[in-house]
Amino acid sequence: MSTPPRRIAHLDMDAFYASVELLRYPELRGHPVVIGGRSLHQPAMRADGSREFARLRDYAGRGVVTTSTYEARALGVFSAMGMMKAAKLAPEAFLLPADFEAYRHYSRSFKQAVAAIAALIEDRGIDEIYIDLTEIPEDSLPLAQRIKDAVRTATGLSCSIGIAPNKLLAKICSELDKPDGITLLTMDDLERRIWPMPVRKINGIGPKAGEKLAAIDVHTIGDLAQQSMTQLQMHFGRGYGE
């Protein structure tokens, strides 16, 4: 019996912390929302029963952004950014405090939902997992949709899934169709879909490595793929790739 081709999925919850907060405050859907900054500003109830939310412009302090909705990201506000800088970019964004107890609850819930379908899971954090789908006798697209549906039923939240021959590629392709996406990738797709991407899209290549690669005219994943091991070891040392 032939061995089935390896299928690894990377499941990434969409704007996880922010999405959990939008379950609690659905009136903020479609608006830029920022979570974090050591904020203690709980929404206040008005006399008419509606809620009043703090605005990012009112923040003062040295905290950082824990996460943001896609609407806030469109304005340039991302995780780990200083709150005062974020306030300049999106002063009208709504500001909410982080609730890590709630995030851990939803994290356990989505992982349990996935485990009921595919038991071989590698936990990579509160909002992402790898799933080995190799031995499951079901086509990738309906299987990915079934997993997404189970996550939504269990949590009310959306996720994005990338399926590829290995973890490195699965991690990259789960980002390609966010939010609420499914991306299937084979080795035949690499030159068309992956090679044009910036080399920093590879998990583990940070700013310093990116600068070193740019210095030898390696800017895209395709550029890196075309380098010989000898060339890379000349610049990064003999331990590279061994």
Buried (B, 14 or more C-beta within 10 A) or exposed (E): EEEEEEBBBBBBBBBBBBBBBBEEBEEBEEBBBBBBBEBEBEBEEEEEEEEEBBBBEEBEEEBBBBBBBBBBBEBEBEBEBBBBEBBEBBBEBBBBBBBEEBBEEBBEBBBEBBBEBBEEBEEBEBBBBBBBBBEBEEEBEEBBEBBBEBBBEBBEBBBBBBBBBEBBBBBBBBBBEBEEBBBBBEEEBBEEBBBEBEBBBBEEBEEEBBEEBBEBEBBBBBBBEEBEEEEBBEEBEEEEEE
